[in-house]
């Protein structure tokens, strides 16, 4: 018995055979924030064979309250979350193959990764439904299980979507209204994060050891502050005409339009600008260009940060940018094109 995993293997539902299966599996984790760091650490400590982490953001001071893999040094360096997570996780378990992708998990990017690598499981650690709908389409198109998770304030919920067995997220959202609360308006406490992570990673381990009968099969929701809990079967929401999991799927969220994409980020006055196509920047040259314009620019191997009065422009090597200090998409676009053309 491998001493590192001995206590996990003593658990009868995993055992040595289950541990071997975990070691053979590849998990893709979309998002490396609060839910992402919790899921990543649990899976790496459990001995998953490969973990791919995709995240578009970098570490900031406000992350440290609940995003458990990051340090003050990561925030000071504005290190991309995927890179910071990979560095920490490799210290936790050097046996796991960890791939860090600094970028958006858009339709084109995620489908290409899944089609090429054929992972065994996708885990949702995002902060928006646009990304989740893309993940939902990819998962059902390639018949890969994915585990949904979300939390805000003291509330959280989770569900394991299994293509061919369960309805999909599109079916669910046709029935369940989306609430208006976000981490930006309601905040978040770390116990809610940890509870969702526990539900997600428990279902993940069942999938990785192929114990399909043990899956919960219910949408679980809770509020730790008001001491409420519910687990609901959602089989009845499945629709034959669903464009993702119905009889004639079209996967509508995988269509890619060559146009500028924008997104207001959860929890901050920030807008992401994603230009059409892909731009490749030499970040040192870009930082020097900004400085020649009299701007205060800081660079690391992954991004350039520029102070613009009460705004800040952060540019990544692939041309993506974050404009901090505004939620106004048009204002963010104006800043982006003024300085990046």
C-alpha positions in Angstrom: 0.0 0.0 0.0 1.3 3.5 -0.9 1.9 5.2 2.4 0.9 8.6 1.0 -2.6 7.4 0.2 -2.9 4.7 2.9 -5.7 6.3 4.8 -7.7 6.9 1.6 -7.1 3.3 0.5 -8.3 2.0 3.8 -11.7 3.5 2.9 -13.5 0.5 1.5 -15.3 2.3 -1.3 -11.9 3.4 -2.7 -9.3 0.7 -1.7 -6.2 -0.1 -3.7 -8.1 -0.6 -7.0 -9.9 2.7 -6.6 -6.6 4.5 -5.9 -5.2 3.0 -9.1 -8.2 4.4 -11.0 -7.8 7.9 -9.5 -4.1 7.8 -10.5 -5.1 7.1 -14.1 -7.6 9.9 -14.5 -7.4 13.5 -15.9 -9.5 16.3 -14.4 -10.0 19.7 -16.0 -10.7 22.5 -13.5 -12.2 25.7 -14.9 -11.5 28.5 -12.5 -8.8 28.9 -9.8 -10.6 31.1 -7.3 -12.2 30.0 -4.0 -13.9 26.8 -5.3 -11.0 26.1 -7.7 -8.3 26.2 -5.1 -10.3 24.0 -2.8 -11.0 21.4 -5.4 -7.5 21.5 -6.8 -5.9 20.9 -3.4 -8.3 18.1 -2.6 -7.7 16.3 -5.9 -4.0 16.7 -5.8 -3.8 15.3 -2.3 -6.0 12.5 -3.4 -3.5 11.5 -6.1 -5.3 12.3 -9.3 -3.1 11.5 -12.3 -3.4 14.8 -14.2 -5.0 18.1 -13.3 -5.5 20.9 -15.8 -6.2 24.3 -14.3 -7.7 27.1 -16.5 -8.0 30.6 -15.1 -8.0 34.1 -16.7 -7.2 36.1 -13.6 -4.3 36.9 -11.2 -4.0 36.9 -7.4 -5.2 40.0 -5.6 -5.3 40.8 -1.9 -9.1 40.3 -1.6 -8.6 36.7 -2.7 -6.5 35.7 0.3 -9.6 35.5 2.6 -10.9 32.4 1.0 -8.6 31.2 -1.9 -6.5 28.8 0.1 -3.6 28.1 -2.2 -2.4 31.7 -2.5 0.0 33.8 -0.4 0.7 37.5 0.1 3.7 37.1 -2.2 1.4 35.9 -5.0 -0.7 39.0 -4.6 2.3 41.3 -4.5 3.6 39.9 -7.7 0.1 39.8 -9.3 0.9 36.2 -10.3 -1.7 34.5 -12.5 -3.8 32.2 -10.4 -3.2 29.2 -12.6 0.6 29.6 -12.2 0.4 30.3 -8.5 -1.8 27.3 -8.0 0.5 25.0 -10.0 3.5 26.1 -8.0 1.9 25.4 -4.7 0.3 22.2 -5.7 3.6 20.8 -7.0 4.9 21.3 -3.5 2.0 19.4 -2.1 2.3 16.4 -4.4 5.1 16.1 -7.0 3.6 12.9 -8.4 0.6 14.7 -10.0 1.0 16.1 -13.6 -0.3 19.7 -13.3 -1.0 21.8 -16.4 -1.6 25.5 -15.9 -3.4 27.5 -18.6 -3.5 31.3 -18.2 -6.5 32.3 -20.3 -10.3 32.2 -20.9 -12.1 28.9 -21.0 -14.1 30.1 -24.0 -16.0 27.9 -26.4 -13.2 27.5 -28.8 -10.5 27.0 -26.2 -12.4 24.6 -24.0 -13.7 22.5 -26.9 -10.2 22.2 -28.4 -8.7 21.1 -25.1 -11.4 18.5 -24.5 -11.4 17.2 -28.0 -7.6 16.7 -27.9 -7.1 15.5 -24.4 -10.4 13.7 -23.6 -10.3 14.3 -19.8 -12.4 12.1 -17.6 -14.1 14.9 -15.6 -14.7 18.7 -15.7 -15.2 20.7 -12.5 -16.9 24.0 -12.5 -15.2 26.7 -10.3 -16.3 29.7 -12.4 -18.2 32.8 -11.3 -20.6 33.2 -14.3 -23.2 31.3 -16.2 -21.8 32.1 -19.6 -18.8 29.9 -18.8 -20.9 27.2 -17.3 -23.1 27.0 -20.4 -20.1 26.5 -22.5 -18.9 23.8 -20.1 -22.3 22.2 -20.2 -22.3 22.0 -24.0 -18.7 20.7 -24.2 -19.4 18.1 -21.6 -22.6 16.7 -23.3 -21.1 16.9 -26.8 -18.1 14.8 -25.7 -20.0 12.8 -23.0 -17.8 13.8 -20.1 -19.3 14.2 -16.6 -19.1 17.7 -15.0 -19.7 18.9 -11.5 -21.5 22.2 -11.0 -20.8 24.4 -7.9 -21.7 27.9 -6.8 -21.7 29.9 -3.6 -22.5 33.4 -2.5 -22.8 34.8 1.0 -23.5 31.8 3.2 -25.4 29.9 0.5 -24.2 27.2 -1.9 -25.3 24.5 -4.3 -23.9 21.7 -6.3 -24.9 18.9 -8.8 -23.1 16.3 -10.8 -24.2 16.3 -14.5 -23.7 13.0 -16.2 -24.4 12.9 -20.0 -26.8 10.1 -20.9 -28.1 9.9 -17.3 -29.1 13.3 -16.0 -30.7 16.5 -17.4 -28.2 19.2 -18.3 -27.7 22.7 -16.9 -29.7 24.2 -19.8 -32.7 22.1 -18.8 -32.3 23.1 -15.2 -32.1 26.9 -15.9 -35.3 26.7 -18.0 -37.1 25.6 -14.8 -35.1 27.3 -11.9 -35.0 31.1 -11.9 -31.6 32.7 -11.5 -31.2 34.8 -8.5 -29.8 38.3 -8.5 -27.2 38.0 -5.7 -23.5 37.8 -6.6 -20.3 37.9 -4.5 -20.1 41.6 -5.5 -23.4 42.4 -3.8 -23.7 39.8 -1.0 -20.0 38.9 -0.2 -18.9 35.4 0.6 -17.8 33.5 3.7 -15.2 30.8 3.5 -17.2 28.0 5.2 -19.8 28.2 2.3 -16.9 27.8 -0.1 -15.5 24.8 1.8 -19.0 23.1 2.0 -19.5 23.4 -1.8 -15.9 22.1 -2.4 -16.7 19.1 -0.1 -19.8 18.2 -2.2 -17.9 18.7 -5.4 -14.9 16.6 -4.5 -16.9 13.8 -2.9 -18.8 13.4 -6.2 -15.5 13.7 -8.1 -14.0 10.9 -6.2 -17.0 8.7 -6.9 -16.7 9.4 -10.6 -13.0 8.9 -10.7 -13.3 5.4 -9.0 -16.3 4.7 -11.3 -18.7 4.1 -8.4 -21.7 5.5 -10.4 -24.3 4.0 -8.1 -22.9 6.1 -5.2 -23.6 9.4 -6.9 -26.0 11.6 -5.0 -28.3 12.2 -8.0 -29.8 15.3 -6.4 -29.2 19.1 -6.6 -28.1 20.0 -3.1 -28.4 23.5 -1.7 -27.7 25.0 1.8 -27.4 28.2 3.8 -25.0 27.8 6.6 -26.1 31.0 8.3 -29.8 30.2 8.4 -29.2 26.5 8.9 -31.2 25.4 5.9 -30.5 22.4 3.6 -32.3 20.8 0.7 -31.6 18.0 -1.7 -33.9 17.8 -4.7 -34.2 15.3 -7.6 -34.3 17.2 -10.9 -34.8 14.3 -13.3 -38.2 15.6 -14.3 -36.7 18.9 -15.8 -35.1 17.0 -18.6 -36.5 18.1 -22.0 -36.5 16.1 -25.2 -36.1 19.3 -27.2 -33.2 20.6 -25.2 -30.5 21.9 -27.6 -27.8 20.5 -25.4 -29.0 17.1 -24.2 -32.2 16.5 -26.2 -32.8 14.2 -29.1 -31.3 16.6 -31.7 -28.6 18.6 -29.9 -27.1 21.7 -31.5 -24.8 22.8 -28.7 -25.7 26.5 -29.1 -23.0 27.8 -26.7 -20.2 26.4 -28.7 -20.7 28.7 -31.7 -17.8 31.1 -31.8 -18.3 34.6 -33.2 -15.2 36.6 -34.2 -16.0 39.7 -32.3 -14.8 41.5 -29.2 -16.0 39.7 -26.0 -16.5 41.5 -22.7 -17.4 40.4 -19.2 -17.9 42.2 -16.0 -16.0 40.2 -13.4 -17.7 39.0 -10.2 -16.7 40.7 -7.0 -14.8 43.7 -8.4 -15.2 46.9 -10.5 -13.5 45.2 -13.4 -14.2 44.4 -17.0 -12.4 41.8 -19.2 -11.8 42.7 -22.8 -11.1 39.8 -25.2 -10.2 41.0 -28.7 -11.3 39.2 -31.9 -8.7 36.6 -32.8 -5.6 36.2 -30.7 -2.8 38.8 -30.2 0.6 37.9 -29.1 2.4 40.5 -27.0 6.1 40.7 -26.0 5.3 41.9 -22.4 8.7 43.5 -21.8 8.3 45.6 -25.0 4.8 46.5 -24.1 5.8 47.7 -20.6 8.6 49.7 -22.1 6.2 51.3 -24.6 3.9 52.3 -21.8 6.8 53.8 -19.8 7.9 55.8 -22.8 4.4 57.4 -22.7 5.0 58.5 -19.1 2.9 55.7 -17.6 3.7 53.7 -14.6 3.9 50.1 -15.8 4.9 46.9 -14.0 5.5 43.6 -15.7 6.1 39.9 -14.9 6.4 37.0 -17.3 2.6 36.7 -17.6 1.1 40.3 -17.6 1.7 44.0 -17.7 -0.1 46.3 -15.2 -0.5 50.0 -16.0 -1.8 52.7 -13.7 -4.2 55.2 -15.3 -5.3 57.5 -12.5 -8.3 55.8 -10.8 -8.2 53.0 -13.4 -5.7 50.2 -14.0 -5.2 48.3 -17.3 -3.7 44.8 -17.0 -2.7 43.1 -20.3 -1.9 39.4 -20.8 0.3 37.9 -23.4 -2.6 36.7 -25.6 -4.1 40.2 -25.9 -6.7 39.8 -23.2 -7.0 42.7 -20.8 -8.7 43.6 -17.5 -9.7 47.2 -16.9 -10.0 47.8 -13.2 -12.0 50.6 -11.7 -15.2 50.4 -13.8 -18.1 48.2 -14.5 -19.0 50.2 -17.6 -18.3 47.9 -20.6 -18.1 50.8 -23.1 -15.7 52.8 -20.9 -13.5 49.7 -20.5 -13.5 49.2 -24.3 -12.5 52.9 -24.8 -9.6 52.5 -22.5 -8.5 49.2 -24.1 -8.5 50.5 -27.7 -6.9 53.8 -26.7 -3.8 52.1 -25.3 -3.8 48.9 -27.3 -5.3 50.0 -30.7 
